[in-house]
Structure formats: C-alpha cells, structure tokens
Amino acid sequence: MTHDADPPIADELGEALNALPAESRTGARPTRVAEPALITFASTDEMVASLGANDEVVRILQKVYPKALLHVRGNELTVAGEAEHAGKALRVVHEARGLAAKGTRVNPQLVEQLVRMVNDQRPAAGAAADVFGLNILSGRGKSIRPKTVNQKSYVDAIDDHTIIFGIGPAGTGKTFLAMAKAVQALQAKEVSRIILTRPAVEAGEKLGFLPGTLTDKIDPYLRPLYDALHDMIDPETIPRLIAAGTIEVAPLAYMRGRTLNDAFIILDEAQNTTPEQMKMFLTRLGFGSKMVVTGDVTQVDLPGGTKSGLRVVTEILAGVDDIDFCQLGAEDVVRHRLVSDIVTAYETWSNRDGLRPERSDRQHRPARTAKAPDRRRAPQKSEE
C-alpha cells in the first residue's frame, strides 16, 4: 500500500478518540482528551533507534498506557488519547529519542526504567539523558553506565562522599558499579591502587577441605570479584596488576592492622561481617582513599545468633558527615527479568505476617542433654 493510498491520519485518530469511554454521559468525571501531538523523525534510522525494531517501544507504551493512542506512519508518530496517559507516553518517547541521539541503545529494559521515572515524576523532564546516558567506563566493546535512577544516585554518592554503603538485593549493580568507579579512579590517577575484599563466609553449604596454597583455599570466596574485573580490564593485564600490587584481592581478615592510603577500597558481601569486623574495616581508611561497602541484609550467612555488621552500622553511622547510605530495591535489578520478580516475591513472602527472622537472627535451641543411663541395679529377689 502506498503512502498516498492510506486514509487520512486525522480520520483514523478521530475514530479512535470517539471510541474512548465518555464518562461524562454517566455522570462521572469527564475524560480529558489531549490534543494529538506529532513527532517527526529525520530518518528511518533515527526512528528505529528511538522506537526500536518493529516499533517495539510503541507496543510497550500502548500496554502501559492503554488510554493513550499511538499511531506510526512513515517517519511520523502521533500521540493522542486521554490526557494523562498520552502525556506520559509522549514524555517517554521524547526521553528515548534523546537517549538514542546520544548513542544509548533503547531496549525494553530502558523503556521500563523510563516509564517508572515518568510515573514517579522524577527527575525533572529532560534529565533522563543525565541518568541513563552517564558513561562510567568504556572498554572491551561495551560501556558501563547506571541503568536506573537509584543506580545513578548511588554513583553520584560515590563521587561525593568518602565512605559509601550500597545496600540492596542481588542483581542491583552494587558491586559492579563500585568496581567500575574504582577502575575509573585508577585510570584517572585519582588513586594508586584498588583493594577488593570480602569476608570468607560460606553461603549455606560447606566447602570442606580445599587442597593447595592459601591463595587456592580462599579463591572460591573471591572469584566473583575476579569475574567483575574481567568485564572491565583486559584479562591479560590483570595478573600483572595484581603482581605489582596495583590491584589487591584479599579476604577481610587480611585488612587487620593495616592503614590503606591512596586506595579505592571495596568491601563486598558486607552483610556477612560481624560488628567487630565492620569496625575493623572502616578504621583502615587512610589519606586519599575512598571506601565502598556493599551488601544485602536479606542474605546473611553468619552463624545463628550473630549480628550482621552491615545492619548495625546503619544505626551507628547514620547522620555522620561524609558517609552516605544508598538503598537499592527490586526495581533496580538489572539481571534477568525473573530475578526482579523473585526478589519481589521473597519480599512479599517475608512481609506477609511481619518480617520473618533470618538465619543469622535465629537463636539455636540449646542441645538437649542426653540422660545418663541409670546404672542402679534393679533390686534382686531374695532367694528363699
């Protein structure tokens, strides 16, 4: 079908607008209909970059804002319908277009974040490019940048404070973004070394005896940190940087007695520290250094009855100058979509009848003492 043979777009929109429910006829508050807004893209490439292949963004917005009417023809997009839904859909399209113009790939995950940002009315219009367009690190064919509003706030806090706590569930980018900022600081010569540490606590299962050197024994605990490093630095250079002491990956116990100057220090899995270990770590801070502490207080693997240092520190250091606490939630999960659904489901389950005690908060019942066998002899019958 040629462009000239298409029916006038005004007629199509008029029919669609007439199909909207007229609440005013039933005595309810009348629906406020927005004037149709026309967006013209300079080229097909710009349109595909902004709306995705096969107008994927339009289909998502039509589901999210069912009272809005989005119509694509050629290189033009018309947005009309109920005023609130149409206005929000229009803003999402404008934000996506601005991000695409700066080279950001517009995908369903990004659109979901834009929708959440628009629905929450934060930040101000036009700020999406500042949130999702911030490039922390580029290398190995990809860019590392915040993917949610809360992640952007977390990255800003790392820039603005000396000690930062990133607290949230798995998959929210707490450690990954912190490590990206550490590599960025090292490349900019803001620090002379990166120190990555985590407590050697098993996640429920027993690893048992591990053969080999001390490095071989602790390597399973530190492997997630190595994995993140490989995503940011050429794997061939990592052994050389470790050998030179520019990058140090070590268990938390190795921090005792040290003063860490001119370093970017990251403590991962901090929920598995005791209050004493947390204090020990924080007091290692030296001149010219920055600390980022990450953890998830819902995944504590400490023995029963042991308090989590990450929980305690939020009460002790709240309000202390130059220390910031950043909370991330299920809406910030950037792994597979199911991870966010799983986190939300567990939160709902935990809060159904009030917060359920976690393994670290449960007091073990005292072991029952076995009764000693009664060694008294039964009375013997007298022989007659």
C-alpha positions in Angstrom: 0.0 0.0 0.0 1.4 3.4 -1.0 1.6 6.4 1.3 -0.9 8.3 -0.8 -3.5 5.4 -0.6 -3.5 5.5 3.2 -6.6 7.0 4.7 -6.1 10.5 6.3 -4.5 10.1 9.7 -6.9 12.6 11.2 -9.8 10.4 10.3 -8.2 7.4 12.0 -7.4 9.3 15.1 -10.9 10.8 15.2 -12.5 7.4 15.1 -10.1 6.2 17.9 -10.8 9.2 20.0 -14.6 8.8 19.6 -14.1 5.2 20.9 -12.8 6.4 24.2 -15.2 6.0 27.1 -17.3 9.1 27.7 -17.6 9.1 31.5 -19.5 12.4 31.2 -22.5 10.6 29.9 -22.8 8.5 33.0 -22.4 11.5 35.4 -18.7 10.6 36.2 -15.8 13.0 35.9 -15.3 13.6 32.2 -12.2 12.3 30.5 -9.8 15.0 29.4 -8.6 14.3 25.9 -5.2 15.5 24.8 -4.6 17.3 21.5 -2.8 15.0 19.1 1.0 15.5 19.3 3.0 14.8 16.1 6.7 13.7 16.3 8.6 13.7 13.1 11.9 11.7 12.8 14.6 13.0 10.5 15.2 9.5 9.1 14.2 5.9 9.4 17.5 5.2 11.2 16.6 7.7 13.9 13.1 6.3 14.2 14.4 2.8 14.6 17.0 3.9 17.2 14.3 5.7 19.2 11.4 3.3 18.9 13.2 0.0 18.4 12.8 -2.6 15.7 9.2 -3.1 14.6 8.1 -0.1 16.8 8.8 -2.1 19.9 8.7 1.0 22.2 5.2 1.9 20.8 3.8 -1.5 21.6 5.2 -1.4 25.1 3.8 2.1 25.8 0.4 1.0 24.4 0.2 -1.7 27.0 1.5 0.5 29.8 -0.8 3.5 28.9 -3.9 1.8 27.4 -5.8 5.1 27.3 -3.2 6.7 25.0 -3.3 6.3 21.2 0.0 5.9 19.4 0.0 5.8 15.7 3.0 5.3 13.4 3.1 6.3 9.8 6.2 6.6 7.8 8.7 8.6 9.9 5.9 10.2 12.0 4.5 9.2 15.4 1.2 10.7 16.6 0.3 10.5 20.3 -3.3 11.3 21.4 -5.9 9.9 23.7 -6.7 10.5 27.4 -4.5 13.4 28.6 -2.6 11.8 31.5 -1.7 8.6 29.6 -0.9 10.5 26.4 1.2 13.0 28.2 3.3 10.3 29.9 3.7 8.2 26.7 4.8 11.3 24.9 7.4 12.1 27.5 8.8 8.6 27.4 9.1 8.9 23.6 10.9 12.2 23.9 13.3 10.8 26.6 14.0 7.7 24.5 14.7 9.8 21.4 17.1 12.0 23.4 19.0 9.0 24.7 19.2 7.4 21.2 20.6 10.6 19.9 23.5 10.3 22.4 24.2 6.7 21.4 22.3 4.9 24.1 20.6 1.7 22.9 16.9 1.9 23.6 15.7 -1.6 24.7 12.7 -2.8 26.7 14.6 -2.7 30.0 15.5 1.0 29.4 11.9 1.8 28.4 10.7 0.2 31.6 13.0 2.5 33.6 11.8 5.5 31.7 8.2 4.6 32.4 9.0 4.2 36.1 10.8 7.6 36.1 7.9 9.3 34.3 5.3 7.7 36.6 7.2 8.7 39.7 7.6 12.2 38.3 11.4 12.2 38.9 13.7 13.6 37.9 12.7 16.7 36.1 11.8 16.5 32.4 14.8 16.2 30.1 17.0 14.6 32.8 16.8 11.0 31.6 19.9 11.6 29.4 21.7 12.6 32.6 20.6 9.5 34.4 20.9 6.8 31.7 23.5 8.5 29.5 26.3 8.7 32.1 29.2 6.7 30.9 31.4 5.5 33.8 33.8 3.2 31.9 34.3 2.1 28.3 36.2 -1.0 27.4 36.2 -4.4 25.8 33.5 -3.2 23.4 30.9 -2.0 25.9 30.1 0.9 28.1 29.2 0.7 31.8 26.6 3.1 33.0 23.8 3.4 35.5 20.6 1.8 34.3 18.1 3.1 37.0 17.5 6.3 38.8 18.7 4.8 42.1 21.8 3.5 40.5 22.6 7.0 39.3 22.1 8.3 42.8 24.5 5.6 44.0 27.1 6.6 41.5 26.7 10.2 42.5 27.1 9.3 46.1 30.4 7.6 45.3 31.7 10.8 43.7 30.5 13.0 46.6 31.4 11.0 49.7 34.4 9.2 51.2 32.6 6.2 52.6 29.5 4.9 50.8 27.2 2.0 51.7 25.4 0.3 48.8 22.6 -1.9 50.3 20.2 -3.9 48.2 19.2 -7.3 46.8 21.2 -9.3 44.3 21.5 -8.0 40.8 21.1 -4.3 41.6 24.7 -3.5 40.4 26.0 -2.6 43.9 29.4 -4.2 43.5 29.7 -3.9 39.7 29.2 -0.1 39.6 31.5 0.3 42.6 34.2 -1.6 40.8 33.7 0.4 37.6 34.2 3.6 39.7 37.3 2.1 41.2 38.8 1.3 37.8 37.8 4.8 36.6 39.6 6.4 39.5 42.7 4.2 38.9 42.8 5.2 35.2 42.4 8.9 36.1 45.2 8.5 38.7 43.0 9.6 41.5 44.2 6.6 43.5 47.3 4.4 43.1 45.6 1.0 43.8 42.4 -0.9 44.1 41.7 -3.1 47.1 38.8 -5.6 46.9 37.8 -7.7 49.9 35.0 -9.8 51.2 34.5 -12.0 54.3 35.2 -15.7 53.8 31.8 -16.9 54.8 30.1 -19.9 53.1 26.7 -19.3 51.7 24.9 -22.1 53.5 26.8 -25.0 52.1 30.1 -26.4 53.4 33.1 -26.2 51.0 35.1 -28.6 53.1 38.8 -29.1 52.9 40.4 -27.4 50.0 43.8 -28.5 48.8 46.6 -26.2 47.6 48.1 -23.0 48.8 46.4 -20.3 50.9 45.5 -18.5 47.7 43.9 -21.6 46.3 41.9 -22.0 49.5 40.4 -18.5 49.6 40.0 -18.2 45.8 36.4 -19.5 45.7 35.3 -16.7 48.1 36.9 -14.0 45.9 36.0 -15.4 42.5 33.0 -13.1 42.0 35.4 -10.1 42.3 37.7 -11.5 39.7 34.8 -12.1 37.4 33.8 -8.4 37.6 37.4 -7.3 37.0 37.5 -9.4 33.8 34.5 -7.4 32.5 36.3 -4.1 32.9 40.0 -4.8 32.3 41.9 -6.8 29.7 42.3 -10.3 31.4 45.9 -10.5 30.2 46.8 -7.4 32.3 45.1 -8.4 35.5 47.8 -10.8 36.7 50.4 -8.1 36.1 48.5 -5.5 38.0 47.9 -8.0 40.9 51.6 -8.9 40.9 52.6 -5.2 41.1 50.1 -4.6 44.0 48.0 -2.2 41.9 45.0 -4.4 42.4 44.7 -6.5 45.5 42.0 -9.1 46.1 42.1 -10.5 49.6 39.8 -11.8 52.3 38.7 -9.4 55.0 41.0 -10.9 57.7 44.0 -9.6 55.7 42.9 -6.0 56.4 43.6 -6.1 60.1 46.5 -3.9 61.3 46.8 -2.0 58.0 46.3 1.6 57.0 45.1 1.9 53.5 46.3 5.2 51.9 45.7 6.4 48.3 43.4 3.5 47.5 39.9 2.7 46.3 38.6 0.0 48.7 35.5 -2.1 48.2 34.1 -4.4 50.8 31.7 -6.8 49.2 29.1 -9.1 50.9 29.3 -6.9 54.0 26.2 -8.5 55.5 28.5 -11.4 56.5 30.7 -9.2 58.7 30.3 -9.1 62.4 30.1 -5.6 64.1 33.7 -6.0 65.2 34.9 -6.8 61.7 32.9 -3.9 60.2 34.6 -1.5 62.7 38.0 -3.0 62.0 37.5 -2.5 58.2 36.2 1.1 58.4 39.1 2.2 60.6 41.6 1.0 58.0 40.7 4.2 56.0 43.8 6.2 55.2 44.5 9.6 53.5 43.4 10.0 49.9 41.3 6.8 50.0 37.6 6.0 49.3 35.6 3.1 50.7 32.5 1.5 49.2 30.7 -1.1 51.3 28.1 -3.3 49.6 25.8 -6.0 50.9 22.3 -7.4 51.1 20.8 -7.6 54.6 18.4 -10.3 53.4 21.1 -12.8 52.6 23.1 -13.1 55.9 25.1 -16.3 56.1 26.6 -15.8 59.6 26.1 -18.5 62.3 22.9 -18.3 64.3 22.7 -15.5 66.9 25.5 -13.5 65.2 24.5 -9.9 64.4 25.3 -8.6 60.9 27.8 -5.7 61.0 26.0 -4.2 58.0 22.8 -3.9 59.9 24.4 -2.5 63.0 26.5 0.1 61.1 23.4 1.7 59.6 22.3 2.7 63.1 25.7 3.7 64.4 26.9 5.9 61.5 23.6 7.4 60.2 24.0 11.1 60.0 27.8 11.1 60.1 29.2 13.7 57.7 30.9 12.4 54.5 29.2 9.0 54.9 26.2 8.1 52.8 23.8 5.1 52.7 22.2 4.2 49.3 19.3 1.8 49.3 18.6 -0.2 46.1 15.5 -2.3 45.5 13.8 -4.8 43.3 13.1 -2.1 40.7 16.9 -1.7 40.3 17.6 -5.3 39.4 19.4 -5.4 36.1 19.8 -9.1 35.7 17.2 -11.3 34.0 13.7 -10.0 34.5 12.9 -13.1 36.6 15.5 -12.0 39.2 13.5 -8.9 39.9 10.3 -11.0 40.2 12.0 -13.4 42.5 13.3 -10.6 44.8 9.8 -9.0 44.9 8.1 -12.4 45.6 10.5 -13.1 48.5 9.9 -9.6 49.9 6.2 -10.1 49.8 6.5 -13.5 51.5 8.8 -12.1 54.2 6.4 -9.2 55.0 3.2 -11.2 54.8 3.0 -11.8 58.5 5.7 -9.3 59.6 9.4 -9.7 58.9 10.5 -13.3 59.4 13.7 -13.8 61.3 16.7 -14.6 59.1 19.1 -17.4 59.7 21.6 -15.0 61.4 19.0 -13.8 63.9 17.6 -17.2 64.9 18.8 -18.4 68.3 19.7 -22.0 68.2 17.9 -24.1 70.7 20.2 -25.5 73.4 21.1 -29.0 72.6 19.3 -31.4 74.7 21.5 -33.2 77.3 21.2 -36.9 76.9 20.2 -38.6 80.1 22.9 -40.7 81.6 21.9 -44.3 81.7 20.6 -45.4 85.1 23.3 -47.7 86.4 21.5 -48.6 89.6 20.8 -52.3 89.7 17.3 -53.4 90.0 16.5 -54.9 93.3 17.1 -58.6 93.2 14.7 -61.0 94.6 15.8 -62.8 97.7 16.4 -66.4 97.3 14.4 -68.5 99.6 
